[in-house]
Amino acid sequence: MSIFLSKQKVIKDWVDYNGHMNVAYYVLIFDVYGGEILMSGFNMGEDSAKNTKKSTMVVESHITYNQELAEGDEVNVNLTYFDHDKKRLLYKLEMVHKEKKFLASTIEVLALYVDLDKRKVSEFENEKVEIMKKYIEENKNSFNSENLKFYNKLKK
């Protein structure tokens, strides 16, 4: 199971001389059309950075390239896992070919919550903890914790 976040179409500018989507654009799709959507739902995205000077910053990621994508292919970006501690977020996303249903790529991300004025790691405010707690409770049956690389980095 997974949770649909968005869809995206591979554009010509993302295709390299090998005739498939370049590795950099897998990360772009995951970041913009996956991570940013997730963070915005937790009030930690672009609006938070601009208005509260608090945001998240990725400190580690692990990506797999399971099957190549070509220009015009459409993919769904799905969340397969999410958890957090007082200062960290852990989530895993998958990219699935919309029509053919094959797994194209996955990314596991460990991010820190940061006070942008101080440029220091900060603890989540209670309201954000409650939003995440509710999200996890509502979606826990859709999460898959198998093969996570960074799970032990959460300090629960």
Secondary structure in CASP SS format (residue, H / E / C, confidence):
PFRMAT SS
TARGET T0000
AUTHOR 0000-0000-0000
METHOD secondary structure of the structure
MODEL  1
M C 1.00
S C 1.00
I E 1.00
F E 1.00
L E 1.00
S E 1.00
K E 1.00
Q E 1.00
K E 1.00
V C 1.00
I C 1.00
K H 1.00
D H 1.00
W H 1.00
V E 1.00
D C 1.00
Y C 1.00
N C 1.00
G C 1.00
H C 1.00
M E 1.00
N C 1.00
V H 1.00
A H 1.00
Y H 1.00
Y H 1.00
V H 1.00
L H 1.00
I H 1.00
F H 1.00
D H 1.00
V H 1.00
Y H 1.00
G H 1.00
G H 1.00
E H 1.00
I H 1.00
L H 1.00
M H 1.00
S H 1.00
G H 1.00
F C 1.00
N C 1.00
M C 1.00
G C 1.00
E H 1.00
D H 1.00
S H 1.00
A H 1.00
K H 1.00
N H 1.00
T C 1.00
K C 1.00
K E 1.00
S E 1.00
T E 1.00
M E 1.00
V E 1.00
V E 1.00
E E 1.00
S E 1.00
H E 1.00
I E 1.00
T E 1.00
Y E 1.00
N C 1.00
Q C 1.00
E C 1.00
L C 1.00
A C 1.00
E C 1.00
G C 1.00
D C 1.00
E E 1.00
V E 1.00
N E 1.00
V E 1.00
N E 1.00
L E 1.00
T E 1.00
Y E 1.00
F E 1.00
D E 1.00
H E 1.00
D C 1.00
K C 1.00
K C 1.00
R E 1.00
L E 1.00
L E 1.00
Y E 1.00
K E 1.00
L E 1.00
E E 1.00
M E 1.00
V E 1.00
H E 1.00
K C 1.00
E C 1.00
K C 1.00
K C 1.00
F C 1.00
L E 1.00
A E 1.00
S E 1.00
T E 1.00
I E 1.00
E E 1.00
V E 1.00
L E 1.00
A E 1.00
L E 1.00
Y E 1.00
V E 1.00
D E 1.00
L C 1.00
D C 1.00
K C 1.00
R C 1.00
K E 1.00
V E 1.00
S C 1.00
E C 1.00
F C 1.00
E C 1.00
N H 1.00
E H 1.00
K H 1.00
V H 1.00
E H 1.00
I H 1.00
M H 1.00
K H 1.00
K H 1.00
Y H 1.00
I H 1.00
E H 1.00
E H 1.00
N H 1.00
K H 1.00
N H 1.00
S H 1.00
F C 1.00
N C 1.00
S C 1.00
E C 1.00
N C 1.00
L C 1.00
K C 1.00
F C 1.00
Y H 1.00
N H 1.00
K H 1.00
L C 1.00
K C 1.00
K C 1.00
END
